[in-house]
Amino acid sequence: MKYSILSLIIVSSFLSLKVEAQKYSNEFLSIGVGARAQAMGNAVVATTSGIYAGVWNPAGLATLKKEDGVQLGAMHAAWFGGVGNFDYLSFSLPTTQKGNRLAFSMVRFGIDQIPNTLSLYESDGSINFDNVREFSAVDYGFFGSYAKQLDKDKGPIRIGASIKVIRRSIGPFANSFGFGADIGIQMLRGKWTLAALAKDVTTTFNAWSFSFTDEEKDVLALTNNEIPIKSVEITKPQLILGAARSFKLSDNINLLSEVDLTFTTDGKRNTLLSADPISMDPSLGLEFSYKDFLSLRTGVNQFQRELNFDQKETLTFRPNLGLGLKLGKLLVDYAYTDLGSNQNTFSHVVSLRLGIKPREH
C-alpha cells in the first residue's frame, strides 16, 4: 500500500494520453545505461565505447575489434529511493567483415507493486481493502545495433545505427508497441573526438491499446475520468552533439573531458536554453584514469530553473560521482547520482562489462 499515491499518478497519466501528448515521450530511454555514463553526467556520446554504445551512440561499438571477441554488459539501478528499478542487459559480437560489429541490448524500467484502487469500493459504497490487487508499470526497449569503422588519413571515422522496438505496459489496463531508429557518428582528430547522435531520426510511434472491465469502466465514469481509447504517442527526433579531448597529465594519469549538447524538438522544456519547439540542455563530464586500472569520474547535467517559495528563480543541476575498476577482462563501474534536491532521491548505479576472447590456435 506504500505506493497508493504513485498509483493515482500513473493511472491518471495514461488516462489523459492523446496523440498530441508528445513531450517527454519514451523518456525512460534518456536516463542512460551504464554507471560510467551516469557518473559523467551522461556526457558520453563522443567517448562511449564497447557494449554500452549500442544505446548511447552505436558508432562507439566500432571501437571493439574482432580479436576482442564477445562482450557482455549488465547494469542495475534503484531510482527514487528504490521505487523504480532500471536494468540493462546486452551482448556484442564481431562480424565476418573487418571493422564491423553487432550488438543486441535490452533496457527495462519498472515500478512494481502498485495497488489497483479501481476495485476498492463495493457496490454499496463501502471500502474493502481485500479487493485491492497489485500491478506493474514497465517499459522495455530492445535495440539491434550495427557499427563500422572507416580508416581515414586524418583519423578513423565510426558510424553506427540502432533499430529499437519499444514495449510499454501499465498492468492489465494499457500496453503499447513502438518502433524507431538512432544514427550516430564519431570522428577522431588527434586528441579530439567529435560526435553526433540523431535519436528517433525516423520519429518513433507508440500505438496504445486499453482494456477495462465493465466494473472498472463504471468506476472511471463515476469519478469523472475519461475512458481511454486506442491512441498513438509520438516521440520526436533529438540531436546530441559531443566533443571530447584527452590530456596526458603524467606517465600514469590521463584526463578525459567531454561536453555534450542535447537539442530536443518536442516543445519548450525547462532546460538551460529553452524555446519552442527546440530546447538545448548541456552536460559535462570528467574522467581521471590511472594506469588503465582505476578511473575517477564526475559530471553535471539537467540544468533547470526552479522557483522558490519567495518566487525567486534559481538555477539547479544534477551532480554525479563515480569510479571504475578494470580487473582483467572484467570492468566494474559504480555511480552515485542525485535526481533532485529532495530527500531520498539519490541512486546507486552498478554496471559490469566482460570481454570473452576466442581461443588462440
C-alpha positions in Angstrom: 0.0 0.0 0.0 3.0 2.3 0.2 2.6 3.2 -3.5 -1.0 4.4 -3.3 -0.1 8.0 -4.3 2.1 6.7 -7.1 -0.8 4.6 -8.3 -3.1 7.6 -8.8 -0.3 9.4 -10.7 0.3 6.6 -13.1 -3.3 5.8 -13.8 -4.2 9.4 -14.4 -1.3 9.9 -16.7 -2.3 7.2 -19.2 -6.0 8.1 -18.9 -5.1 11.5 -20.3 -2.9 10.1 -23.1 -3.7 11.6 -26.5 -2.0 11.8 -29.9 -0.8 15.4 -29.2 0.8 14.4 -25.8 4.3 14.0 -27.2 6.6 15.9 -24.8 8.9 13.5 -22.8 7.7 10.5 -24.8 9.7 7.4 -24.1 11.8 9.4 -21.7 12.9 6.3 -19.8 15.4 5.8 -22.7 17.0 9.1 -21.9 18.0 8.0 -18.3 21.0 6.3 -19.8 22.7 3.0 -19.3 26.0 2.2 -17.6 27.5 3.6 -14.4 30.3 5.3 -16.3 27.8 7.4 -18.2 25.8 8.3 -15.1 28.9 9.4 -13.2 29.9 11.7 -16.1 26.5 13.4 -16.3 25.6 11.4 -19.4 28.2 13.3 -21.4 29.5 10.3 -23.3 28.2 10.5 -26.8 31.8 11.1 -28.1 33.7 8.7 -25.8 31.2 5.8 -25.4 32.8 2.6 -26.5 32.1 -1.1 -26.2 28.8 -2.7 -25.4 27.1 0.3 -23.8 27.5 2.3 -27.0 24.5 0.4 -28.5 22.2 2.7 -26.6 24.3 5.8 -26.2 25.8 6.1 -29.7 26.0 2.9 -31.8 29.1 4.2 -33.6 31.1 3.6 -30.5 30.6 -0.2 -31.0 33.3 0.0 -33.7 36.0 0.5 -31.0 35.7 -3.2 -30.5 38.0 -5.3 -32.7 37.4 -8.8 -34.0 40.1 -10.1 -31.6 38.1 -8.6 -28.6 35.6 -11.4 -29.2 32.2 -11.3 -27.5 31.5 -8.6 -24.9 28.7 -8.7 -22.3 27.2 -5.9 -20.3 24.8 -5.6 -17.4 23.5 -2.8 -15.1 21.1 -2.4 -12.2 20.0 0.9 -10.6 17.3 1.6 -8.0 15.7 5.0 -8.7 13.6 7.2 -6.5 14.7 5.6 -3.2 14.1 2.1 -4.5 10.6 2.7 -6.0 11.8 2.2 -9.6 14.2 -0.4 -10.9 16.3 0.3 -14.0 18.1 -2.7 -15.6 20.1 -3.4 -18.7 21.5 -6.5 -20.5 23.4 -6.7 -23.7 26.0 -8.6 -25.8 28.1 -7.7 -28.8 29.9 -9.9 -31.3 32.1 -9.2 -34.4 31.0 -10.0 -37.9 33.0 -11.7 -40.7 33.9 -8.3 -42.2 36.8 -6.4 -40.6 35.8 -3.4 -38.5 32.1 -4.3 -38.3 30.3 -5.0 -35.1 26.8 -6.1 -34.0 25.1 -5.7 -30.6 21.8 -6.5 -29.0 20.6 -4.7 -25.9 17.5 -4.7 -23.6 16.5 -1.8 -21.3 13.9 -2.2 -18.6 12.4 0.4 -16.3 9.7 -0.8 -14.0 7.7 0.3 -11.0 6.2 -2.8 -9.3 3.7 -3.5 -6.5 1.4 -0.6 -7.4 -2.1 -1.0 -5.7 -5.1 -1.1 -8.1 -7.6 1.1 -6.3 -10.3 0.8 -9.0 -11.9 -2.1 -7.2 -11.6 -0.5 -3.7 -15.3 0.2 -3.3 -18.1 -2.4 -3.1 -21.4 -1.9 -4.9 -23.0 -0.5 -1.7 -20.2 2.2 -1.5 -18.3 0.5 1.3 -14.5 0.2 1.2 -13.0 -3.3 1.0 -9.2 -3.4 1.0 -9.3 -7.1 0.2 -10.3 -6.1 -3.3 -7.0 -4.3 -3.9 -4.6 -6.0 -6.3 -1.1 -5.0 -7.3 0.1 -4.3 -10.8 3.3 -3.1 -12.5 4.1 -0.3 -14.9 7.0 -1.5 -17.1 8.8 0.0 -20.1 11.1 -2.1 -22.3 13.5 -1.0 -25.0 15.1 -3.6 -27.4 18.0 -2.5 -29.5 19.7 -4.1 -32.5 22.8 -2.2 -33.4 25.4 -2.2 -36.1 28.7 -0.2 -36.4 31.6 0.1 -38.8 35.0 1.9 -38.6 36.4 3.7 -41.7 40.1 4.3 -41.5 41.0 7.7 -43.0 44.2 9.7 -43.2 43.1 12.3 -40.7 41.8 9.7 -38.3 39.2 6.9 -38.1 35.5 7.6 -38.5 33.0 5.4 -36.9 29.4 5.1 -38.0 26.6 3.1 -36.5 22.8 2.7 -36.3 20.3 1.1 -33.9 16.8 -0.2 -34.6 14.7 -0.2 -31.5 11.5 -1.8 -30.5 9.6 -0.3 -27.5 7.2 -2.2 -25.4 5.3 -0.4 -22.6 2.6 -1.7 -20.3 0.6 -0.5 -17.3 -0.8 -3.6 -15.6 -3.7 -5.1 -17.4 -5.1 -1.7 -18.4 -2.8 -0.4 -21.2 0.0 -1.6 -23.4 1.8 -0.3 -26.5 4.4 -1.1 -29.1 6.7 1.3 -30.8 9.4 1.4 -33.4 12.3 3.8 -34.1 15.9 4.2 -35.2 19.0 6.1 -34.0 22.0 7.0 -36.2 25.4 8.1 -34.8 28.9 9.1 -35.8 32.3 9.5 -34.1 35.3 11.2 -35.7 38.9 11.1 -34.2 41.1 14.1 -34.8 44.3 13.9 -32.8 43.4 14.2 -29.1 39.9 15.3 -30.0 36.8 13.2 -30.6 33.8 14.8 -32.3 30.4 13.0 -32.3 26.8 13.4 -33.3 23.7 11.2 -32.5 20.3 11.6 -34.2 17.8 9.9 -31.8 14.4 8.8 -33.1 15.5 10.1 -36.5 12.5 8.3 -38.1 10.1 9.7 -35.4 9.1 6.9 -33.1 5.5 5.9 -32.9 3.9 4.1 -29.9 0.5 2.6 -30.6 -1.5 2.3 -27.3 -4.5 0.0 -26.6 -6.6 -0.2 -23.4 -8.6 -2.8 -21.7 -11.0 -2.3 -18.8 -13.7 -4.5 -17.3 -17.3 -3.2 -17.1 -16.9 -2.6 -13.4 -13.7 -0.6 -13.9 -15.4 1.5 -16.6 -18.2 2.2 -14.1 -15.7 3.4 -11.5 -14.0 5.6 -14.1 -17.3 7.2 -15.1 -18.4 7.8 -11.5 -15.0 9.5 -10.7 -15.3 11.8 -13.8 -12.3 10.0 -15.6 -12.3 9.7 -19.3 -12.3 6.1 -20.6 -9.4 6.0 -23.0 -9.4 4.5 -26.4 -6.7 3.5 -28.8 -4.2 6.2 -29.4 -0.8 7.0 -30.9 2.1 8.5 -28.9 4.8 10.2 -31.0 8.5 10.6 -30.0 10.0 13.5 -31.9 13.7 13.5 -33.0 16.6 14.7 -30.9 20.1 15.7 -31.9 23.0 15.3 -29.5 26.4 16.9 -30.3 29.5 15.9 -28.4 33.2 16.9 -28.2 35.8 15.3 -26.1 39.6 15.8 -25.5 42.2 13.7 -23.7 45.0 15.2 -21.6 48.1 13.3 -20.6 48.9 14.6 -17.1 51.7 12.2 -16.4 53.0 8.8 -17.5 50.3 7.1 -15.5 47.5 9.6 -15.2 45.2 10.7 -18.0 42.3 13.2 -18.0 39.3 12.8 -20.4 36.8 15.6 -20.7 33.6 15.8 -22.7 30.8 18.3 -23.3 27.5 17.3 -24.9 24.6 19.5 -26.2 21.2 17.8 -26.4 18.7 19.5 -28.7 15.0 18.4 -28.3 12.3 19.2 -30.7 9.1 18.4 -28.7 8.4 21.9 -27.4 9.6 24.2 -24.7 11.4 22.4 -21.8 12.8 23.5 -18.5 16.4 23.5 -19.7 19.3 25.9 -19.7 18.3 27.3 -23.1 14.5 26.9 -23.6 12.5 27.7 -26.6 9.6 26.4 -28.7 9.9 23.9 -30.3 13.7 23.5 -29.8 15.4 23.4 -26.4 19.0 22.8 -25.5 20.4 21.0 -22.5 24.2 20.8 -21.9 26.1 18.1 -19.9 29.7 18.0 -18.8 31.9 15.0 -17.7 35.4 14.4 -16.5 37.3 11.1 -16.1 40.7 10.7 -14.4 42.4 7.3 -15.3 45.3 5.7 -13.5 47.3 3.1 -15.5 44.1 2.0 -17.3 43.2 0.3 -13.9 41.4 2.9 -11.8 39.1 5.7 -13.0 37.5 8.5 -11.1 34.6 10.4 -12.7 32.4 13.3 -12.1 29.8 15.2 -14.2 26.9 17.6 -14.1 23.7 17.7 -16.2 20.0 18.5 -16.1 20.3 22.3 -15.6 16.9 23.6 -14.6 15.3 26.8 -13.3 13.3 26.4 -10.1 11.0 28.9 -8.3 11.5 29.2 -4.5 8.7 29.9 -2.1 9.6 33.6 -2.4 9.1 33.3 -6.1 12.8 33.8 -6.8 14.3 31.8 -9.6 17.4 29.7 -9.0 19.4 27.5 -11.4 19.8 23.9 -10.3 21.7 21.0 -11.8 22.3 17.3 -11.1 25.7 16.4 -9.7 27.2 12.9 -10.3 30.2 10.9 -9.0 31.6 7.5 -9.7 34.6 5.2 -10.1 35.6 2.3 -12.3 37.9 -0.7 -11.8 39.4 -2.9 -14.5 40.1 -6.4 -13.3 41.5 -8.3 -16.3 38.6 -8.6 -18.8 36.0 -7.5 -16.2 35.2 -3.8 -15.8 33.2 -2.8 -12.8 31.7 0.7 -12.7 29.8 2.5 -9.9 28.0 5.8 -9.9 26.3 7.9 -7.2 23.7 10.3 -8.7 21.1 12.6 -7.3 17.8 13.0 -9.1 16.9 16.3 -7.4 17.1 18.5 -4.3 14.5 16.5 -2.3 15.5 13.8 0.2 15.7 10.1 -0.7 16.3 10.8 -4.4 19.8 9.5 -4.6 20.6 6.4 -6.5 23.4 3.9 -6.6 24.2 2.5 -10.1 26.4 -0.6 -10.7 27.3 -1.9 -14.1 29.6 -4.7 -15.4 31.3 -5.3 -18.7 33.0 -8.6 -19.5 35.0 -9.5 -22.6 35.3 -13.1 -23.8 38.1 -13.6 -26.3 38.2 -16.5 -28.7 40.8 -19.2 -28.1 44.0 -18.8 -30.0 45.0 -21.7 -32.1 
